[in-house]
């Protein structure tokens, strides 16, 4: 069965890394988040804004990213990881696999903790309060997919959601630690996250294969149809926070929807989901999930 790093007690961030602290002298001249990862900053309706407004938009995007992490880790990933740790799955789990799930549980709780910690430090340093963040639309999207494809298998759906979130590879995590224009405290915190997630990715790749091998033929069809939607649920951005951020810097309610439409076009979002979700989709393909015509139909429906 799956394994987390053998040296977890000596290598995991929660065990070995220091608290990441913002030092204003170290951050002088740097940005809180990579500007090129914020599409609406390049829109002509935004480029003419003053420095303070653009700085606020960048800060809000950073806050949203970190708040998303705190909610995802505690409300989705650890919900499923807890099922594995307690043996509440339709698989025969050895003691080591369950113990490793608790290690991941600790990791994810720590990722949520330091994400919120860094947000609060940045808020104080920049003097830009974070706007409220609503994770409910994301949860509702996941619940709709579960109800549509796995209506009688709620716990299995929660495990598959974790597989989706833990096996996709997004450009944010890969790029931020290497970006010399970004706050050092942000780079360090994200790098801590990345190093842990490498092990989580490997664990859940193997765990998914174990799940798949245990499924009946009928349930394999349901899971194969659900997985493209869980990948889409995982990676497609919620634009509500972006809308709120644009309004908060004084852009009009008439202009804001146009900016969102221009910067987050459907074909661009689909391409991003397809690129970032390719590892998870290949994982499904490797077990034969997409040999099923029903699953291919769902892939085509989503443009994946």
C-alpha positions as CSV (number, residue, x, y, z in Angstrom):
1,X,0.0,0.0,0.0
2,X,1.0,3.7,-0.2
3,X,3.8,5.1,1.8
4,X,4.8,8.6,3.0
5,X,8.4,9.5,3.3
6,X,10.2,7.0,5.6
7,X,12.0,10.0,7.3
8,X,8.8,12.0,7.9
9,X,9.7,12.7,11.6
10,X,13.0,14.2,10.4
11,X,11.8,15.9,7.2
12,X,8.2,17.1,7.3
13,X,7.7,20.8,7.5
14,X,5.7,20.6,10.7
15,X,8.5,18.7,12.3
16,X,11.6,20.6,11.0
17,X,10.9,24.0,9.5
18,X,10.9,27.2,11.5
19,X,8.0,29.5,11.6
20,X,8.2,31.7,8.5
21,X,8.3,35.3,9.6
22,X,8.0,38.5,7.6
23,X,11.0,40.8,7.9
24,X,10.2,44.2,6.2
25,X,13.8,44.9,5.5
26,X,14.2,41.6,3.6
27,X,11.0,42.3,1.6
28,X,11.9,45.8,0.5
29,X,11.2,46.2,-3.2
30,X,9.5,42.8,-3.6
31,X,5.9,41.9,-4.4
32,X,3.6,39.8,-2.3
33,X,2.6,37.6,-5.3
34,X,3.8,37.1,-8.9
35,X,2.1,39.7,-11.0
36,X,2.1,37.4,-14.1
37,X,-0.1,34.9,-12.2
38,X,-2.9,37.5,-11.9
39,X,-4.6,37.8,-15.3
40,X,-6.8,40.8,-14.5
41,X,-3.8,43.0,-13.7
42,X,-3.0,43.0,-17.4
43,X,-6.4,44.2,-18.5
44,X,-6.6,47.7,-19.9
45,X,-9.3,48.5,-17.4
46,X,-6.9,47.8,-14.6
47,X,-3.5,48.9,-16.0
48,X,-4.5,52.6,-15.7
49,X,-5.2,52.3,-12.0
50,X,-2.8,53.9,-9.5
51,X,0.0,52.1,-7.8
52,X,-2.0,51.7,-4.5
53,X,-5.0,50.1,-6.3
54,X,-2.9,47.6,-8.2
55,X,-0.9,46.8,-5.0
56,X,-4.2,46.1,-3.3
57,X,-5.4,43.9,-6.1
58,X,-2.2,41.9,-5.9
59,X,-2.5,41.6,-2.2
60,X,-6.1,40.4,-2.4
61,X,-5.1,37.7,-4.9
62,X,-2.5,36.5,-2.5
63,X,-4.9,36.4,0.3
64,X,-7.4,34.5,-1.7
65,X,-4.8,31.9,-2.7
66,X,-3.7,31.4,0.9
67,X,-7.3,31.3,2.3
68,X,-8.1,28.8,-0.4
69,X,-5.3,26.6,1.0
70,X,-6.5,26.9,4.6
71,X,-10.0,25.8,3.6
72,X,-9.0,23.1,1.1
73,X,-6.6,21.4,3.5
74,X,-8.9,21.3,6.5
75,X,-12.3,20.9,4.9
76,X,-11.6,18.7,1.9
77,X,-8.2,16.9,2.1
78,X,-8.3,16.2,5.9
79,X,-11.9,15.1,5.7
80,X,-10.9,12.3,3.4
81,X,-7.5,11.6,5.0
82,X,-9.3,11.1,8.3
83,X,-11.4,8.3,6.7
84,X,-8.2,6.5,5.7
85,X,-6.5,7.1,9.1
86,X,-9.5,5.6,10.9
87,X,-9.9,2.7,8.5
88,X,-13.4,3.9,7.4
89,X,-12.9,2.8,3.8
90,X,-13.9,-0.3,1.8
91,X,-10.3,-1.4,1.6
92,X,-8.1,-3.6,3.6
93,X,-5.6,-1.1,5.1
94,X,-2.4,-2.1,6.8
95,X,-1.4,-0.3,10.0
96,X,1.4,1.6,8.2
97,X,-1.0,3.1,5.6
98,X,-3.3,4.4,8.3
99,X,-0.4,5.8,10.2
100,X,0.9,7.5,7.1
101,X,-2.6,9.1,6.6
102,X,-2.3,10.7,10.0
103,X,1.1,12.1,9.0
104,X,-0.6,13.7,6.0
105,X,-3.3,14.9,8.2
106,X,-0.7,16.7,10.4
107,X,1.0,18.1,7.3
108,X,-2.2,19.5,5.9
109,X,-3.2,21.1,9.2
110,X,0.2,22.7,9.4
111,X,-0.2,24.0,5.8
112,X,-3.5,25.6,6.8
113,X,-1.9,27.1,9.9
114,X,1.1,28.7,8.3
115,X,-1.0,30.0,5.3
116,X,-3.2,31.9,7.7
117,X,-0.2,33.0,9.8
118,X,1.5,34.5,6.7
119,X,-1.7,36.2,5.6
120,X,-2.0,37.9,9.0
121,X,1.6,39.0,8.9
122,X,1.3,40.4,5.4
123,X,-2.0,42.2,6.3
124,X,-0.2,44.0,9.1
125,X,2.8,44.9,7.0
126,X,1.0,46.2,4.0
127,X,-1.9,47.7,5.8
128,X,-4.3,46.1,3.3
129,X,-7.1,44.1,5.1
130,X,-8.1,40.9,3.4
131,X,-11.6,40.7,2.0
132,X,-13.9,37.9,3.3
133,X,-13.3,34.6,1.6
134,X,-16.1,32.2,0.8
135,X,-15.2,28.5,0.2
136,X,-18.8,27.4,0.0
137,X,-19.1,27.6,-3.8
138,X,-16.2,25.2,-4.1
139,X,-17.8,22.8,-1.6
140,X,-21.1,23.0,-3.4
141,X,-19.5,22.2,-6.7
142,X,-17.8,19.1,-5.2
143,X,-21.1,18.0,-3.6
144,X,-23.0,18.4,-6.9
145,X,-20.5,16.1,-8.7
146,X,-20.7,13.6,-5.9
147,X,-24.5,13.6,-5.9
148,X,-24.6,13.3,-9.7
149,X,-22.1,10.4,-10.2
150,X,-21.8,8.7,-6.8
151,X,-25.1,9.4,-5.0
152,X,-24.9,6.2,-2.8
153,X,-21.2,6.4,-2.1
154,X,-20.5,9.6,-0.2
155,X,-17.3,8.5,1.5
156,X,-15.9,7.2,-1.7
157,X,-16.6,10.5,-3.3
158,X,-14.7,12.3,-0.5
159,X,-11.7,10.1,-1.1
160,X,-11.7,10.7,-4.8
161,X,-11.9,14.5,-4.2
162,X,-8.7,14.2,-2.1
163,X,-7.1,12.1,-4.9
164,X,-8.0,14.9,-7.4
165,X,-6.7,17.7,-5.2
166,X,-3.5,15.9,-4.2
167,X,-2.4,14.7,-7.6
168,X,-3.0,17.7,-9.8
169,X,0.1,19.9,-10.4
170,X,-0.6,23.6,-10.5
171,X,1.8,26.2,-11.8
172,X,1.4,28.3,-8.6
173,X,3.1,25.9,-6.3
174,X,5.9,25.2,-8.8
175,X,6.7,28.8,-9.7
176,X,6.4,30.9,-6.5
177,X,9.4,29.5,-4.6
178,X,11.7,30.2,-7.5
179,X,10.4,33.8,-8.2
180,X,13.0,36.3,-7.0
181,X,10.4,39.2,-7.3
182,X,8.2,37.7,-4.5
183,X,8.3,38.3,-0.7
184,X,10.8,35.9,0.8
185,X,8.4,34.8,3.5
186,X,5.9,33.8,0.8
187,X,8.5,31.9,-1.1
188,X,9.6,30.1,2.0
189,X,6.1,29.1,3.1
190,X,5.1,27.9,-0.4
191,X,8.4,25.9,-0.7
192,X,7.6,24.2,2.6
193,X,4.2,23.3,1.2
194,X,5.7,22.0,-2.1
195,X,8.2,19.7,-0.4
196,X,5.5,18.0,1.7
197,X,3.1,17.7,-1.3
198,X,5.6,15.7,-3.3
199,X,5.2,12.9,-0.8
200,X,1.4,13.3,-0.7
201,X,1.2,13.1,-4.5
202,X,3.0,9.8,-4.5
203,X,0.8,8.4,-1.6
204,X,-2.5,9.2,-3.3
205,X,-1.4,8.0,-6.8
206,X,-0.9,4.6,-5.2
207,X,-4.0,4.9,-3.1
208,X,-6.1,5.6,-6.1
209,X,-4.8,2.5,-7.8
210,X,-5.8,0.5,-4.7
211,X,-9.3,2.0,-4.8
212,X,-9.7,1.2,-8.5
213,X,-8.6,-2.4,-8.1
214,X,-11.2,-2.9,-5.3
215,X,-14.2,-1.5,-7.3
216,X,-17.0,-3.6,-9.0
217,X,-17.4,-3.1,-12.7
218,X,-20.5,-1.0,-12.2
219,X,-18.8,1.3,-9.7
220,X,-15.8,1.7,-11.9
221,X,-18.0,3.3,-14.5
222,X,-19.3,5.8,-11.9
223,X,-15.8,6.6,-10.6
224,X,-14.4,7.0,-14.2
225,X,-17.2,9.4,-15.0
226,X,-16.8,11.4,-11.8
227,X,-13.0,11.9,-11.9
228,X,-12.9,14.4,-14.8
229,X,-15.5,16.5,-13.0
230,X,-13.6,16.3,-9.7
231,X,-10.4,17.5,-11.5
232,X,-12.5,20.4,-13.0
233,X,-14.0,21.2,-9.6
234,X,-10.5,21.3,-8.2
235,X,-8.8,23.5,-10.7
236,X,-11.5,25.9,-12.1
237,X,-11.2,29.2,-10.3
238,X,-14.1,30.8,-8.4
239,X,-14.4,34.3,-9.8
240,X,-16.5,35.7,-7.0
241,X,-13.4,36.8,-5.0
242,X,-11.9,38.4,-8.0
243,X,-15.1,40.3,-8.7
244,X,-15.1,41.5,-5.1
245,X,-11.5,42.6,-5.3
246,X,-12.0,44.6,-8.4
247,X,-15.0,46.4,-6.9
248,X,-13.0,47.1,-3.7
249,X,-10.5,49.3,-5.6
250,X,-13.2,51.4,-7.1
251,X,-13.9,49.8,-10.4
252,X,-17.5,50.2,-11.5
253,X,-20.1,47.3,-11.3
254,X,-20.5,47.8,-15.1
255,X,-16.8,47.4,-15.9
256,X,-16.0,44.6,-13.6
257,X,-17.9,41.8,-15.4
258,X,-16.3,42.8,-18.7
259,X,-12.8,42.5,-17.1
260,X,-13.7,39.0,-15.8
261,X,-15.1,37.9,-19.2
262,X,-12.0,39.1,-21.0
263,X,-9.4,37.7,-18.6
264,X,-11.1,34.4,-17.7
265,X,-12.5,33.2,-21.0
266,X,-13.9,29.7,-21.1
267,X,-11.3,28.4,-23.5
268,X,-8.5,29.7,-21.3
269,X,-9.9,28.2,-18.1
270,X,-10.4,24.9,-19.9
271,X,-6.9,24.9,-21.2
272,X,-5.6,25.6,-17.6
273,X,-7.6,22.7,-16.2
274,X,-6.4,20.4,-18.9
275,X,-2.7,21.3,-18.3
276,X,-2.7,21.3,-14.5
277,X,-4.9,18.2,-14.3
278,X,-2.9,16.2,-16.8
279,X,-1.2,14.1,-14.1
280,X,-4.5,13.1,-12.5
281,X,-6.1,12.4,-15.9
282,X,-3.1,10.2,-16.9
283,X,-3.4,8.4,-13.6
284,X,-7.0,7.6,-14.4
285,X,-6.0,6.6,-17.9
286,X,-3.2,4.3,-16.6
287,X,-5.8,2.1,-14.8
288,X,-8.1,1.9,-17.9
289,X,-10.7,4.3,-16.6
290,X,-10.9,6.2,-19.8
291,X,-11.2,3.1,-21.9
292,X,-14.9,3.2,-20.8
293,X,-17.0,5.1,-23.4
294,X,-19.1,6.8,-20.7
295,X,-15.9,8.3,-19.2
296,X,-14.7,9.5,-22.5
297,X,-18.0,11.2,-23.0
298,X,-17.4,13.1,-19.8
299,X,-13.9,14.1,-20.8
300,X,-15.2,15.4,-24.1
301,X,-18.0,17.3,-22.4
302,X,-15.5,19.2,-20.2
303,X,-13.0,19.7,-23.0
304,X,-10.3,17.7,-21.2
